[in-house]
Amino acid sequence: MFGGRQAPGDRPAADPFHGFSRTGYLILVTLFLADGGTCSHGRLARDLFVHPTTITLVTDQLAKNGLVKRAPDPSDRRATP
């Protein structure tokens, strides 16, 4: 690429996150690898080194797109994983 234009024969770089934000992709991978496929927002924030508000915003988007499902934690009535 030169000057903002794609040169003939140049290919766009592959998207390593498959259309997701970096945080969204990491949340999905973390949940896939987690025991039972569940994890609290607090745990995700600690494991991914991001603010808990970021986890909430991104998981809301993932849930809206049908990629994750939020459910109450039976052991903590305040928390929703």
Residue, then its C-alpha position, 0 to 999 in steps of 0.5 A: m500500500f502506498g499513499g492510502r491506495q492499494a497497489p495492484g496485486d496487494r492483498p488486504a491483511a487478514d483480520p486476526f480477530h475475525g471482525f470482532s474487537r480485540t477485547g471481544y475476541l479475547i472474551l470469546v476465546t477465554l469463555f471457550l477455554a473456561d471450565g463450563g464456558t462461564c466466567s464472571h465479569g470481574r474474572l474476565a477483567r482481571d484475566l484480560f487486564v481491562h477495566p470491568t466497564t469495558i467487559t460489560l460494554v463488550t459482553d453486552q454487544l456480544a450478547k446482542n449479537g447472540l454470541v454469549k448469554r448472560a446468566p445470574d451466578p447462583s452463588d452470588r446474587r449480585a453477580t451476573p457472569 
